[in-house]
């Protein structure tokens, strides 16, 4: 049993690989294929595709300014930008109204509770169903059942009357909406590389007055028609304008700063962001009101607007050559090549190691000479040497006499070696002789008492 001290000294042993050439063609093919796959992965994917030699930065600082132009007409009026664009500030998120339901001249009063999916209708007077309670949908119930028409009754409420849906007027703006133009001005900044660029040409003020976006000829003219954006998102404009929806305009900056600045260009993509086929609350709509005084009484016009909301989303990544990631990835690549050796060693020692032939050659233990009187390494027993592998021993010169003769089959060209002899005082002598060659043994150490 090894003690703690033995384990401690074993820890300080040095291990070095031993090179063995194995004449196995199939194993060599596996080894080279694994090396080839590793090299292709690092050269093609890590260094070419992922640009592993560069320092990168993602998530640039970005600003977006938008501006919409165009005029549309509904059944009753003409609509300009100030009315159909919300909010008017021109940020990265805005909506364009395409259809409205207008409820005019609402005042604080009592009126019948009406509206699809909201009111309860009765054919007779049932007072207890209209108990006074605050309705969060429309208003406060008064507790009375009143006539809605000649055949139906409903509860009376106190709210903004007349209520929505009962007196709403529908107006559609989608006829000319596809021709609305949208300017999307975007500037990005990568602080790590101190790099700034925008998507508008700044050398010609008149350029934006006569251009529209084209991916080939007008990349730096970010003026898009609303119909073009909806079409690129794969949507039908008429259906989208009827119920509303959310369209994302994605601007992607993928910049290789080792190349000239002119090679860093924006890439645009468009897609619908809201769930198109959702049964609950599909589309996009919101309400707002316009308040005024009529005969001294507070009055409002309630507008339920359906529209197309535009979300401008900016992504970006920049990279530039740096020595540190290059060294790290090169070291990783060179280290990973050793996986082939590990795999082939496992195959060799697991599946091809008949009678432990390869294990005997693969693992050797070399014991250093110990010049000490505390103990000596034993010389190998001559009887352990097989008759087929033994060599004829020559005469041993020295004060200890000659080696005993061995009656074994002589082999041609015996191999000389150095026999180290140790006495009690630790003095050694080296004698050249023809030694007995044991299997796997390269050196013999003889102890003389």
ABEGO torsion letter per residue (X at the ends): XBBAAAAAAAAABBBBBBBBBBBBAAAAAAAAAAAAAAAAAAAAAAAAAAGAABBBBBGBBBBBBBBBBEBBBBAABBBBAAAABOBAAGBABBBBBABBBBBBGBBBBBBBBBEBGABBBBABBBAAAABBBBBAAABBBAGBBBBABAABBBBBBBBBOBBBGAABBBBBAAAAAAABBBBBBBBBBBAAAGBBBBABBAABAAAAAABBBBAAAAAABBBBBAAAAAAAAGBBAAAAAAAEBBBBBBBBBBBBAABBAAABBBBBBBBBABBAABABGBEBBBBBBBBBBBGGBBBBBBBBBBBBBBBBBBBBBBBBBBAAAAAAAAAAAAAAAAAAAAAAAAAAAAAABBGGAAAAAABBBBBBBBBBAABBBBBBBAAABBAAABBBBBBBBEAAEBBBBBBBBBBBGBBBBBBBBBBAAGBBBBBBBBBBBBBGBABBBBBBX
